[in-house]
């Protein structure tokens, strides 16, 4: 019986030491992770392509706007984002005129510094004016959406097409 006692006591001490050490290591790892999360991302320049999402354009556009918001949050705002809208993607701004939820999402991202630009070729092809679109001004219009993507990539923007 004394053999069991002698074995049980060192095992309990070893278990306690391992558990205490694991908690200490875990606390240190969590602290390092929290510190790393703050400085994990460096400043980013990103261009998102929005050419719509058939068959459910609205659901696609909501996901796109959500992803952009998540991108801003993940980088703690250390990001410059442009969204180049052409083809069916311009429908986001047509729909937002009568859709308060989409309008709010656009406004929230505008407030965080996101710049939305619209393809003039698409507007002409669809017979639209900037005034037909939600909060689009003349200075938001670029000559060509695809050429704008290339121009921004040439300026160091990373391209994303969700």
DSSP file (Angstrom, degrees, kcal/mol; ACC not computed):
  #  RESIDUE AA STRUCTURE BP1 BP2  ACC     N-H-->O    O-->H-N    N-H-->O    O-->H-N    TCO  KAPPA ALPHA  PHI   PSI    X-CA   Y-CA   Z-CA
    1    1 A X     >        0   0    0      0, 0.0     4,-1.9     0, 0.0     5,-0.1   0.000 360.0 360.0 360.0 -35.5    0.0    0.0    0.0
    2    2 A X  H  >  +     0   0    0      1,-0.2     4,-2.5     2,-0.2     5,-0.2   0.812 360.0  59.9 -67.9 -26.1    2.8    2.4    0.7
    3    3 A X  H  > S+     0   0    0      2,-0.2     4,-2.2     1,-0.2    -1,-0.2   0.927 104.4  49.5 -65.0 -43.0    4.1    1.8   -2.8
    4    4 A X  H  > S+     0   0    0      2,-0.2     4,-3.1     1,-0.2    -2,-0.2   0.918 110.8  50.2 -60.8 -42.7    0.8    3.1   -4.2
    5    5 A X  H  X S+     0   0    0     -4,-1.9     4,-2.3     1,-0.2     5,-0.2   0.926 110.3  49.3 -61.4 -44.8    1.1    6.1   -1.9
    6    6 A X  H  X S+     0   0    0     -4,-2.5     4,-1.2     1,-0.2    -1,-0.2   0.875 116.1  42.7 -65.1 -35.2    4.6    6.8   -3.1
    7    7 A X  H  X S+     0   0    0     -4,-2.2     4,-1.8    -5,-0.2    -2,-0.2   0.887 112.9  52.3 -76.2 -39.5    3.6    6.5   -6.7
    8    8 A X  H  X S+     0   0    0     -4,-3.1     4,-2.3    -5,-0.2    -2,-0.2   0.890 106.2  53.0 -67.6 -39.0    0.3    8.5   -6.4
    9    9 A X  H  X S+     0   0    0     -4,-2.3     4,-2.4    -5,-0.2     5,-0.2   0.954 110.4  44.8 -65.7 -50.8    1.9   11.5   -4.7
   10   10 A X  H  X S+     0   0    0     -4,-1.2     4,-2.9     1,-0.2    -1,-0.2   0.894 113.4  52.4 -61.6 -35.8    4.6   12.1   -7.4
   11   11 A X  H  X S+     0   0    0     -4,-1.8     4,-2.9     2,-0.2    -1,-0.2   0.917 109.8  48.2 -63.8 -42.4    2.0   11.6  -10.1
   12   12 A X  H  X S+     0   0    0     -4,-2.3     4,-2.6     2,-0.2    -1,-0.2   0.904 113.2  47.7 -64.3 -41.1   -0.3   14.1   -8.6
   13   13 A X  H  X S+     0   0    0     -4,-2.4     4,-2.8     2,-0.2    -2,-0.2   0.929 113.0  48.5 -64.8 -44.2    2.6   16.6   -8.2
   14   14 A X  H  X S+     0   0    0     -4,-2.9     4,-2.7     2,-0.2    -2,-0.2   0.919 112.1  49.1 -61.4 -44.0    3.6   16.0  -11.8
   15   15 A X  H  X S+     0   0    0     -4,-2.9     4,-2.7     2,-0.2    -2,-0.2   0.920 112.6  47.9 -61.3 -44.8    0.1   16.4  -13.0
   16   16 A X  H  X S+     0   0    0     -4,-2.6     4,-2.8     2,-0.2     5,-0.2   0.909 112.4  48.9 -63.0 -42.6   -0.3   19.7  -11.0
   17   17 A X  H  X S+     0   0    0     -4,-2.8     4,-2.5     2,-0.2    -2,-0.2   0.912 113.4  46.6 -64.4 -42.6    3.0   21.0  -12.4
   18   18 A X  H  X S+     0   0    0     -4,-2.7     4,-2.6     2,-0.2    -2,-0.2   0.916 114.0  47.8 -65.7 -43.0    2.1   20.1  -16.0
   19   19 A X  H  X S+     0   0    0     -4,-2.7     4,-2.5     2,-0.2    -2,-0.2   0.930 113.3  47.1 -64.4 -45.7   -1.4   21.7  -15.6
   20   20 A X  H  X S+     0   0    0     -4,-2.8     4,-2.5     1,-0.2    -2,-0.2   0.921 114.2  47.9 -62.3 -43.4    0.0   24.9  -14.0
   21   21 A X  H  X S+     0   0    0     -4,-2.5     4,-3.1    -5,-0.2    -1,-0.2   0.892 110.6  51.5 -63.6 -39.8    2.7   25.1  -16.7
   22   22 A X  H  X S+     0   0    0     -4,-2.6     4,-3.1     2,-0.2    -2,-0.2   0.906 110.4  48.4 -65.0 -41.1    0.1   24.5  -19.4
   23   23 A X  H  X S+     0   0    0     -4,-2.5     4,-2.8     2,-0.2    -2,-0.2   0.928 113.3  47.7 -63.8 -43.8   -2.1   27.3  -18.1
   24   24 A X  H  X S+     0   0    0     -4,-2.5     4,-2.3     2,-0.2    -2,-0.2   0.933 114.8  45.6 -62.2 -45.7    0.9   29.6  -17.9
   25   25 A X  H  X S+     0   0    0     -4,-3.1     4,-2.8     2,-0.2    -2,-0.2   0.908 112.8  51.2 -63.6 -41.4    2.0   28.7  -21.4
   26   26 A X  H  X S+     0   0    0     -4,-3.1     4,-2.7     2,-0.2    -2,-0.2   0.919 109.8  49.6 -62.5 -43.2   -1.6   29.1  -22.6
   27   27 A X  H  X S+     0   0    0     -4,-2.8     4,-2.1     1,-0.2    -1,-0.2   0.902 112.3  48.1 -63.1 -40.2   -1.8   32.5  -21.0
   28   28 A X  H  X S+     0   0    0     -4,-2.3     4,-2.5     2,-0.2    -2,-0.2   0.916 111.7  49.8 -65.7 -42.1    1.5   33.5  -22.7
   29   29 A X  H  X S+     0   0    0     -4,-2.8     4,-2.6     2,-0.2    -2,-0.2   0.906 110.7  49.7 -62.8 -42.1    0.3   32.2  -26.1
   30   30 A X  H  X S+     0   0    0     -4,-2.7     4,-2.6     2,-0.2    -1,-0.2   0.906 111.2  49.6 -63.3 -41.3   -3.0   34.1  -25.8
   31   31 A X  H  X S+     0   0    0     -4,-2.1     4,-2.2     2,-0.2    -2,-0.2   0.917 112.1  47.4 -64.1 -43.1   -1.1   37.3  -24.9
   32   32 A X  H  X S+     0   0    0     -4,-2.5     4,-2.7     2,-0.2    -2,-0.2   0.891 112.3  50.4 -64.5 -39.8    1.2   36.8  -27.9
   33   33 A X  H  X S+     0   0    0     -4,-2.6     4,-2.5     2,-0.2    -2,-0.2   0.913 109.8  49.8 -65.4 -42.4   -1.7   36.1  -30.2
   34   34 A X  H  X S+     0   0    0     -4,-2.6     4,-1.3     2,-0.2    -2,-0.2   0.910 113.5  46.1 -62.8 -41.5   -3.6   39.3  -29.0
   35   35 A X  H  X S+     0   0    0     -4,-2.2     4,-1.3     1,-0.2     3,-0.3   0.918 113.0  49.8 -65.6 -43.0   -0.4   41.3  -29.6
   36   36 A X  H  X S+     0   0    0     -4,-2.7     4,-0.8     1,-0.2    -2,-0.2   0.873 105.3  57.6 -64.3 -37.0    0.1   39.7  -33.0
   37   37 A X  H  < S+     0   0    0     -4,-2.5     4,-0.4     1,-0.2     3,-0.3   0.859 103.0  54.4 -63.2 -34.5   -3.5   40.4  -34.0
   38   38 A X  H  < S+     0   0    0     -4,-1.3    -1,-0.2    -3,-0.3    -2,-0.2   0.899 125.1  22.4 -66.5 -39.9   -3.1   44.1  -33.4
   39   39 A X  H  < S+     0   0    0     -4,-1.3    -1,-0.2     1,-0.1    -2,-0.2   0.173  91.2 107.5-113.9  17.0   -0.1   44.4  -35.7
   40   40 A X  S  < S+     0   0    0     -4,-0.8     2,-0.4    -3,-0.3    -1,-0.1   0.916  75.7  51.9 -64.6 -45.1   -0.6   41.3  -37.9
   41   41 A X  S    S-     0   0    0     -4,-0.4     2,-0.2    33,-0.2     3,-0.1  -0.778  71.6-152.2 -98.0 135.5   -1.6   43.2  -41.0
   42   42 A X        -     0   0    0     -2,-0.4    36,-0.0     1,-0.2    -2,-0.0  -0.505  50.2 -61.8 -90.2 171.2    0.4   46.1  -42.5
   43   43 A X        -     0   0    0     -2,-0.2     2,-0.3    36,-0.1    36,-0.2  -0.251  61.5-160.5 -55.6 136.7   -1.3   48.8  -44.5
   44   44 A X  E     -a   79   0A   0     34,-1.6    36,-2.7    -3,-0.1     2,-0.5  -0.912  19.8-155.0-124.0 148.6   -3.0   47.5  -47.6
   45   45 A X  E     +a   80   0A   0     -2,-0.3   113,-3.1   111,-0.3     2,-0.4  -0.991  29.2 175.9-119.5 119.8   -4.2   49.0  -50.9
   46   46 A X  E     -ab  81 158A   0     34,-3.0    36,-2.2    -2,-0.5     2,-0.5  -0.968  23.1-161.5-133.2 138.9   -7.0   46.8  -52.4
   47   47 A X  E     -ab  82 159A   0    111,-3.1   113,-2.5    -2,-0.4     2,-0.4  -0.985  12.5-158.4-118.6 125.3   -9.3   47.1  -55.4
   48   48 A X  E     -ab  83 160A   0     34,-2.9    36,-2.7    -2,-0.5     2,-0.5  -0.829  11.3-138.6 -98.4 137.6  -12.5   44.9  -55.4
   49   49 A X  E     -a   84   0A   0    111,-2.4     2,-0.5    -2,-0.4   113,-0.3  -0.846  17.6-173.6 -94.0 129.8  -14.2   44.1  -58.7
   50   50 A X  E     +a   85   0A   0     34,-2.9    36,-2.2    -2,-0.5    39,-0.2  -0.898  25.4 146.5-124.8 101.6  -18.0   44.3  -58.7
   51   51 A X        -     0   0    0     -2,-0.5    37,-0.7     1,-0.4    -1,-0.1   0.044  64.7-100.8-118.1  23.7  -19.5   43.1  -61.9
   52   52 A X        -     0   0    0     36,-0.3    -1,-0.4    35,-0.1     2,-0.2  -0.119  25.6-106.6  87.3 176.4  -22.6   41.7  -60.2
   53   53 A X        -     0   0    0     35,-0.2     7,-0.3    -3,-0.1     3,-0.3  -0.626  38.7-129.8-150.7  84.3  -23.6   38.2  -59.3
   54   54 A X  S    S+     0   0    0      1,-0.3    34,-0.0    -2,-0.2    -2,-0.0  -0.469  80.4  24.6 -68.7 144.4  -26.3   36.5  -61.3
   55   55 A X  S    S+     0   0    0     -2,-0.1     2,-0.8     0, 0.0    -1,-0.3  -0.993 134.7  25.8 -91.9 -17.5  -28.8   35.0  -60.6
   56   56 A X     >  +     0   0    0     -3,-0.3     4,-2.1     1,-0.2     5,-0.2  -0.706  66.4 172.4-109.8  82.7  -29.4   36.7  -57.2
   57   57 A X  H  > S+     0   0    0     -2,-0.8     4,-2.7     1,-0.2     5,-0.2   0.862  75.4  54.7 -57.4 -41.5  -27.6   40.0  -57.7
   58   58 A X  H  > S+     0   0    0      2,-0.2     4,-2.4     1,-0.2    -1,-0.2   0.929 109.0  46.5 -62.7 -46.3  -28.9   41.5  -54.4
   59   59 A X  H  > S+     0   0    0      1,-0.2     4,-2.2     2,-0.2    -1,-0.2   0.902 113.6  49.9 -63.5 -40.7  -27.6   38.6  -52.3
   60   60 A X  H  X S+     0   0    0     -4,-2.1     4,-2.6    -7,-0.3    -2,-0.2   0.933 111.1  48.7 -61.5 -45.6  -24.2   38.8  -54.1
   61   61 A X  H  X S+     0   0    0     -4,-2.7     4,-2.5     1,-0.2    -2,-0.2   0.876 109.6  51.8 -65.4 -37.9  -24.0   42.5  -53.5
   62   62 A X  H  X S+     0   0    0     -4,-2.4     4,-2.4     2,-0.2    -1,-0.2   0.924 111.3  47.6 -62.9 -43.7  -24.8   42.1  -49.8
   63   63 A X  H  X S+     0   0    0     -4,-2.2     4,-2.9     2,-0.2    -2,-0.2   0.922 110.8  51.9 -63.0 -43.4  -22.1   39.5  -49.4
   64   64 A X  H  X S+     0   0    0     -4,-2.6     4,-2.1     1,-0.2    -2,-0.2   0.944 112.0  45.0 -57.8 -49.8  -19.6   41.8  -51.3
   65   65 A X  H  X S+     0   0    0     -4,-2.5     4,-2.1     1,-0.2    -1,-0.2   0.879 112.8  51.8 -63.7 -38.3  -20.3   44.7  -49.0
   66   66 A X  H  X S+     0   0    0     -4,-2.4     4,-2.5     2,-0.2    -1,-0.2   0.927 108.8  50.6 -62.8 -45.5  -20.1   42.5  -45.9
   67   67 A X  H  X S+     0   0    0     -4,-2.9     4,-2.3     1,-0.2    -2,-0.2   0.894 109.3  51.1 -60.6 -40.4  -16.7   41.1  -47.0
   68   68 A X  H  X S+     0   0    0     -4,-2.1     4,-2.2     2,-0.2    -1,-0.2   0.923 110.4  48.8 -64.4 -43.1  -15.4   44.6  -47.5
   69   69 A X  H  X S+     0   0    0     -4,-2.1     4,-2.2     1,-0.2    -2,-0.2   0.899 111.5  49.6 -61.5 -40.6  -16.6   45.6  -44.0
   70   70 A X  H  X S+     0   0    0     -4,-2.5     4,-2.8     2,-0.2    -2,-0.2   0.865 108.1  54.5 -66.1 -35.8  -14.9   42.5  -42.6
   71   71 A X  H  X S+     0   0    0     -4,-2.3     4,-1.7     2,-0.2     6,-0.2   0.929 109.0  47.6 -62.4 -46.0  -11.7   43.4  -44.5
   72   72 A X  H  <>S+     0   0    0     -4,-2.2     5,-2.9     1,-0.2     6,-0.3   0.917 113.6  47.9 -61.4 -44.0  -11.7   46.8  -42.9
   73   73 A X  H ><5S+     0   0    0     -4,-2.2     3,-1.2     1,-0.2    -2,-0.2   0.912 109.4  52.6 -64.6 -43.3  -12.3   45.3  -39.4
   74   74 A X  H 3<5S+     0   0    0     -4,-2.8   -33,-0.2     1,-0.3    -1,-0.2   0.835 114.3  42.4 -63.7 -32.5   -9.6   42.7  -39.8
   75   75 A X  T ><5S-     0   0    0     -4,-1.7     3,-1.8    -5,-0.2    -1,-0.3   0.360 110.1-121.5 -94.4   5.4   -7.0   45.3  -40.7
   76   76 A X  T < 5S-     0   0    0     -3,-1.2    -3,-0.2     1,-0.3    -4,-0.1   0.862  73.3 -55.5  54.2  37.7   -8.2   47.7  -38.1
   77   77 A X  T 3 <S+     0   0    0     -5,-2.9     2,-1.8    -6,-0.2    -1,-0.3   0.502 103.9 131.9  78.4   3.8   -8.9   50.2  -40.8
   78   78 A X    <   +     0   0    0     -3,-1.8   -34,-1.6    -6,-0.3     2,-0.3  -0.377  51.0  90.8 -85.5  59.7   -5.3   50.1  -42.1
   79   79 A X  E     -a   44   0A   0     -2,-1.8     2,-0.6   -36,-0.2   -34,-0.2  -0.994  63.5-146.0-154.6 142.9   -6.5   49.7  -45.7
   80   80 A X  E     -a   45   0A   0    -36,-2.7   -34,-3.0    -2,-0.3     2,-0.5  -0.972  29.3-169.0-110.0 120.4   -7.4   51.8  -48.7
   81   81 A X  E     -a   46   0A   0     -2,-0.6    34,-2.3    32,-0.3     2,-0.4  -0.933  14.8-178.1-119.8 132.6  -10.2   50.2  -50.6
   82   82 A X  E     -ac  47 115A   0    -36,-2.2   -34,-2.9    -2,-0.5     2,-0.5  -0.964  12.1-156.2-118.7 142.2  -11.6   51.0  -54.1
   83   83 A X  E     -ac  48 116A   0     32,-2.5    34,-2.9    -2,-0.4     2,-0.7  -0.974   6.5-155.3-119.7 115.8  -14.6   49.1  -55.5
   84   84 A X  E     -ac  49 117A   0    -36,-2.7   -34,-2.9    -2,-0.5     2,-0.5  -0.828  13.3-163.8 -95.1 118.2  -14.8   49.2  -59.3
   85   85 A X  E     +ac  50 118A   0     32,-2.8    34,-2.1    -2,-0.7     2,-0.3  -0.892  22.5 142.2-109.7 124.5  -18.4   48.7  -60.4
   86   86 A X    >   +     0   0    0    -36,-2.2     3,-2.1    -2,-0.5     5,-0.1  -0.949  50.7   8.1-151.5 171.4  -19.3   47.8  -64.0
   87   87 A X  G >  S-     0   0    0     -2,-0.3     3,-1.7     1,-0.3     4,-0.3  -0.266 133.6  -8.2  52.1-135.6  -21.7   45.6  -65.9
   88   88 A X  G >  S+     0   0    0    -37,-0.7     3,-1.4     1,-0.3   -36,-0.3   0.672 125.3  77.7 -65.4 -15.9  -24.4   44.2  -63.6
   89   89 A X  G X  S+     0   0    0     -3,-2.1     3,-1.6     1,-0.3     4,-0.3   0.775  80.3  68.2 -64.0 -25.6  -22.4   45.5  -60.6
   90   90 A X  G X> S+     0   0    0     -3,-1.7     3,-1.2     1,-0.3     4,-1.0   0.742  81.4  77.6 -65.0 -21.6  -23.8   49.0  -61.3
   91   91 A X  H <> S+     0   0    0     -3,-1.4     4,-3.3    -4,-0.3     5,-0.3   0.753  77.6  73.1 -60.5 -23.4  -27.2   47.6  -60.3
   92   92 A X  H <> S+     0   0    0     -3,-1.6     4,-2.0    -4,-0.2    -1,-0.3   0.918 101.3  42.2 -53.8 -43.8  -26.1   47.9  -56.6
   93   93 A X  H <4 S+     0   0    0     -3,-1.2    41,-2.3    -4,-0.3     4,-0.4   0.727 113.6  51.5 -81.2 -22.8  -26.4   51.7  -56.9
   94   94 A X  H >< S+     0   0    0     -4,-1.0     3,-0.9    39,-0.2     4,-0.4   0.924 114.1  44.0 -73.1 -47.8  -29.7   51.4  -58.8
   95   95 A X  H >X S+     0   0    0     -4,-3.3     3,-1.7     1,-0.2     4,-0.6   0.864 104.1  64.5 -64.6 -36.9  -31.2   49.1  -56.2
   96   96 A X  T 3< S+     0   0    0     -4,-2.0    -1,-0.2    -5,-0.3     7,-0.2   0.711  86.6  72.1 -64.8 -19.2  -29.9   51.2  -53.3
   97   97 A X  T <4 S+     0   0    0     -3,-0.9    -1,-0.3    -4,-0.4    -2,-0.2   0.832 116.7  20.8 -62.1 -30.4  -32.1   54.1  -54.3
   98   98 A X  T <4 S+     0   0    0     -3,-1.7     2,-0.6    -4,-0.4    -1,-0.2   0.262 112.0  79.8-120.9   9.2  -35.1   52.1  -53.1
   99   99 A X     X  -     0   0    0     -4,-0.6     4,-2.5    -3,-0.2     5,-0.2  -0.896  54.9-169.5-124.8 100.7  -33.4   49.6  -50.7
  100  100 A X  H  > S+     0   0    0     -2,-0.6     4,-2.4     1,-0.2     5,-0.2   0.825  86.2  55.6 -61.0 -33.9  -32.6   51.2  -47.3
  101  101 A X  H  > S+     0   0    0      2,-0.2     4,-2.0     1,-0.2    -1,-0.2   0.942 111.3  42.3 -66.6 -47.2  -30.5   48.2  -46.2
  102  102 A X  H  > S+     0   0    0      2,-0.2     4,-2.4     1,-0.2    -2,-0.2   0.910 113.8  53.4 -64.5 -41.2  -28.2   48.4  -49.3
  103  103 A X  H  X S+     0   0    0     -4,-2.5     4,-2.7    -7,-0.2    -2,-0.2   0.909 109.0  49.0 -59.9 -42.5  -28.0   52.2  -49.0
  104  104 A X  H  X S+     0   0    0     -4,-2.4     4,-2.8     2,-0.2    -1,-0.2   0.900 109.6  51.4 -65.2 -40.6  -27.0   51.9  -45.3
  105  105 A X  H  X S+     0   0    0     -4,-2.0     4,-2.0     2,-0.2    -2,-0.2   0.916 112.3  46.4 -62.4 -42.6  -24.3   49.4  -46.2
  106  106 A X  H  X S+     0   0    0     -4,-2.4     4,-2.7     2,-0.2    -2,-0.2   0.939 113.4  48.9 -63.9 -46.9  -22.9   51.7  -48.9
  107  107 A X  H  X S+     0   0    0     -4,-2.7     4,-2.5     1,-0.2    -2,-0.2   0.903 109.4  52.3 -60.5 -42.8  -23.1   54.7  -46.5
  108  108 A X  H  X S+     0   0    0     -4,-2.8     4,-0.7     1,-0.2    -1,-0.2   0.910 112.4  45.0 -60.7 -42.7  -21.3   52.8  -43.7
  109  109 A X  H ><>S+     0   0    0     -4,-2.0     5,-2.4     2,-0.2     3,-0.7   0.891 110.3  54.0 -70.8 -38.5  -18.5   51.8  -46.1
  110  110 A X  H ><5S+     0   0    0     -4,-2.7     3,-2.0     1,-0.2    -2,-0.2   0.928 106.0  54.7 -55.8 -44.2  -18.2   55.4  -47.5
  111  111 A X  H 3<5S+     0   0    0     -4,-2.5    -1,-0.2     1,-0.3    -2,-0.2   0.708 105.0  53.3 -63.8 -20.8  -17.9   56.5  -43.9
  112  112 A X  T <<5S-     0   0    0     -3,-0.7    -1,-0.3    -4,-0.7    -2,-0.2   0.274 128.1 -96.3 -97.9   9.2  -14.9   54.2  -43.5
  113  113 A X  T < 5S+     0   0    0     -3,-2.0   -32,-0.3     1,-0.3     2,-0.2   0.493  71.3 150.0  95.4   3.4  -13.1   55.6  -46.5
  114  114 A X      < -     0   0    0     -5,-2.4     2,-0.5    -6,-0.1    -1,-0.3  -0.525  33.5-150.5 -71.6 134.3  -14.2   53.1  -49.2
  115  115 A X  E     -c   82   0A   0    -34,-2.3   -32,-2.5    -2,-0.2     2,-0.5  -0.935   5.7-159.7-110.1 123.6  -14.4   54.7  -52.6
  116  116 A X  E     -c   83   0A   0     -2,-0.5     2,-0.4   -34,-0.2   -32,-0.2  -0.874   9.3-169.6 -99.7 128.2  -16.8   53.3  -55.1
  117  117 A X  E     -c   84   0A   0    -34,-2.9   -32,-2.8    -2,-0.5     2,-0.4  -0.921   8.3-146.6-120.2 150.2  -16.2   54.1  -58.8
  118  118 A X  E     -cd  85 141A   0     22,-2.8    24,-3.1    -2,-0.4     2,-0.5  -0.910  18.3-117.4-120.3 138.8  -18.5   53.5  -61.7
  119  119 A X  E  >  - d   0 142A   0    -34,-2.1     4,-2.0    -2,-0.4    24,-0.2  -0.615  13.2-155.0 -76.5 121.5  -17.7   52.5  -65.3
  120  120 A X  H  > S+     0   0    0     22,-3.1     4,-2.8    -2,-0.5     5,-0.2   0.882  95.0  58.9 -63.7 -38.2  -18.9   55.2  -67.8
  121  121 A X  H  > S+     0   0    0     22,-1.0     4,-2.4    21,-0.3    -1,-0.2   0.902 106.8  47.8 -57.7 -40.8  -19.1   52.5  -70.6
  122  122 A X  H  > S+     0   0    0      2,-0.2     4,-2.2     1,-0.2    -1,-0.2   0.927 110.4  51.1 -66.1 -45.0  -21.6   50.6  -68.5
  123  123 A X  H  X>S+     0   0    0     -4,-2.0     5,-2.8     1,-0.2     4,-0.8   0.938 112.9  45.6 -58.0 -47.2  -23.6   53.7  -67.7
  124  124 A X  H ><5S+     0   0    0     -4,-2.8     3,-0.6     1,-0.2    -1,-0.2   0.915 112.7  50.7 -63.0 -42.5  -23.8   54.6  -71.4
  125  125 A X  H 3<5S+     0   0    0     -4,-2.4    -1,-0.2    -5,-0.2    -2,-0.2   0.822 116.2  41.2 -64.3 -31.7  -24.6   51.0  -72.4
  126  126 A X  H 3<5S-     0   0    0     -4,-2.2    -1,-0.2    -5,-0.1    -2,-0.2   0.462 110.7-119.8 -94.3  -3.4  -27.5   50.9  -69.8
  127  127 A X  T <<5 +     0   0    0     -4,-0.8     2,-0.3    -3,-0.6    -3,-0.2   0.859  64.3 144.8  67.9  35.4  -28.7   54.4  -70.6
  128  128 A X      < -     0   0    0     -5,-2.8     2,-0.3    -6,-0.2    -1,-0.2  -0.748  38.8-153.0-108.7 154.0  -28.1   55.6  -67.0
  129  129 A X    >   -     0   0    0     -2,-0.3     3,-2.2     1,-0.1     4,-0.3  -0.827  35.6-108.3-113.1 157.4  -26.9   58.9  -65.6
  130  130 A X  G >  S+     0   0    0     -2,-0.3     3,-1.8     1,-0.3     6,-0.5   0.854 120.3  63.1 -53.3 -33.3  -25.0   59.3  -62.3
  131  131 A X  G 3  S+     0   0    0      1,-0.3    -1,-0.3     4,-0.1     4,-0.1   0.663  93.1  63.1 -68.1 -14.4  -28.2   60.9  -60.9
  132  132 A X  G <  S+     0   0    0     -3,-2.2     2,-0.3     2,-0.1    -1,-0.3   0.545  97.2  74.1 -81.7  -7.8  -30.0   57.5  -61.5
  133  133 A X  S X  S-     0   0    0     -3,-1.8     3,-1.0    -4,-0.3     2,-0.4  -0.781  95.0 -96.4-112.7 151.1  -27.6   55.9  -59.0
  134  134 A X  T 3  S-     0   0    0    -41,-2.3    -2,-0.1    -2,-0.3   -38,-0.1  -0.503  97.3 -23.4 -68.7 119.2  -27.5   56.1  -55.2
  135  135 A X  T 3  S+     0   0    0     -2,-0.4     2,-0.5     1,-0.2    -1,-0.3   0.773  93.5 146.8  50.9  37.4  -25.0   58.7  -54.0
  136  136 A X    <   -     0   0    0     -3,-1.0     2,-0.2    -6,-0.5    -3,-0.2  -0.909  26.5-169.1-104.9 127.3  -22.9   58.7  -57.2
  137  137 A X    >   -     0   0    0     -2,-0.5     3,-2.0     1,-0.1     4,-0.3  -0.639  38.6-101.2-107.8 167.1  -21.3   61.9  -58.3
  138  138 A X  G >  S+     0   0    0      1,-0.3     3,-1.6    -2,-0.2    -1,-0.1   0.850 121.0  59.5 -56.9 -36.7  -19.6   62.8  -61.5
  139  139 A X  G 3  S+     0   0    0      1,-0.3    -1,-0.3   -22,-0.0    -3,-0.0   0.526  95.3  65.2 -74.6  -2.5  -16.2   62.4  -59.9
  140  140 A X  G <  S+     0   0    0     -3,-2.0   -22,-2.8   -23,-0.1     2,-0.4   0.480  83.3  96.6 -90.1  -5.2  -17.1   58.7  -59.1
  141  141 A X  E <   -d  118   0A   0     -3,-1.6     2,-0.3    -4,-0.3   -22,-0.2  -0.720  53.5-171.9 -92.2 131.3  -17.2   57.9  -62.9
  142  142 A X  E     -d  119   0A   0    -24,-3.1   -22,-3.1    -2,-0.4   -21,-0.3  -0.882  32.8-117.4-116.3 153.5  -14.2   56.4  -64.6
  143  143 A X  S    S+     0   0    0     -2,-0.3   -22,-1.0     1,-0.2     2,-0.4   0.884  95.7   8.2 -58.2 -41.4  -13.9   55.9  -68.4
  144  144 A X     >  -     0   0    0    -24,-0.2     4,-1.9     1,-0.1    -1,-0.2  -0.989  57.8-148.9-147.0 130.1  -13.7   52.1  -68.2
  145  145 A X  H  > S+     0   0    0     -2,-0.4     4,-1.9     2,-0.2    -1,-0.1   0.937 101.9  44.5 -64.0 -47.9  -14.1   49.6  -65.3
  146  146 A X  H  > S+     0   0    0      1,-0.2     4,-1.8     2,-0.2    -1,-0.2   0.892 113.9  50.1 -67.8 -37.7  -11.7   47.0  -66.6
  147  147 A X  H  > S+     0   0    0      1,-0.2     4,-2.5     2,-0.2    -1,-0.2   0.855 108.2  54.7 -66.5 -33.1   -9.1   49.6  -67.5
  148  148 A X  H  X S+     0   0    0     -4,-1.9     4,-2.7     2,-0.2     5,-0.2   0.883 104.4  54.0 -66.9 -38.2   -9.5   51.1  -64.0
  149  149 A X  H  X S+     0   0    0     -4,-1.9     4,-2.1     1,-0.2    -2,-0.2   0.938 112.0  44.3 -59.2 -46.0   -8.8   47.7  -62.4
  150  150 A X  H  X S+     0   0    0     -4,-1.8     4,-2.1     2,-0.2    -2,-0.2   0.901 112.2  52.5 -66.0 -41.2   -5.5   47.6  -64.4
  151  151 A X  H  X S+     0   0    0     -4,-2.5     4,-0.8     1,-0.2    -2,-0.2   0.933 111.4  46.0 -60.1 -47.0   -4.6   51.2  -63.6
  152  152 A X  H ><>S+     0   0    0     -4,-2.7     5,-2.4     1,-0.2     3,-0.6   0.879 109.9  53.4 -67.0 -38.0   -5.1   50.6  -59.8
  153  153 A X  H ><5S+     0   0    0     -4,-2.1     3,-1.6     1,-0.2    -1,-0.2   0.891 105.4  55.4 -62.4 -37.2   -3.1   47.4  -59.9
  154  154 A X  H 3<5S+     0   0    0     -4,-2.1    -1,-0.2     1,-0.3    -2,-0.2   0.744 103.9  55.2 -64.6 -23.3   -0.3   49.3  -61.6
  155  155 A X  T <<5S-     0   0    0     -4,-0.8    -1,-0.3    -3,-0.6    -2,-0.2   0.316 131.3 -92.8 -91.8   7.2   -0.4   51.7  -58.6
  156  156 A X  T < 5S+     0   0    0     -3,-1.6  -111,-0.3     1,-0.3     2,-0.3   0.530  76.5 145.2  97.3   6.7    0.1   48.8  -56.2
  157  157 A X      < -     0   0    0     -5,-2.4     2,-0.4    -6,-0.1    -1,-0.3  -0.597  48.0-128.1 -76.9 138.7   -3.5   47.9  -55.4
  158  158 A X  E     -b   46   0A   0   -113,-3.1  -111,-3.1    -2,-0.3     2,-0.4  -0.720  24.6-126.6 -85.9 136.7   -4.1   44.2  -54.8
  159  159 A X  E     +b   47   0A   0     -2,-0.4     2,-0.4  -113,-0.2  -111,-0.2  -0.694  28.7 178.8 -90.7 132.3   -7.0   42.8  -56.9
  160  160 A X  E     +b   48   0A   0   -113,-2.5  -111,-2.4    -2,-0.4     2,-0.4  -0.997  12.0 178.4-133.2 130.3   -9.9   40.9  -55.3
  161  161 A X              0   0    0     -2,-0.4  -111,-0.1  -113,-0.2  -113,-0.1  -0.850 360.0 360.0-127.9  95.1  -12.9   39.5  -57.1
  162  162 A X              0   0    0     -2,-0.4    -1,-0.1  -113,-0.3  -112,-0.1   0.507 360.0 360.0 -70.8 360.0  -15.1   37.7  -54.5
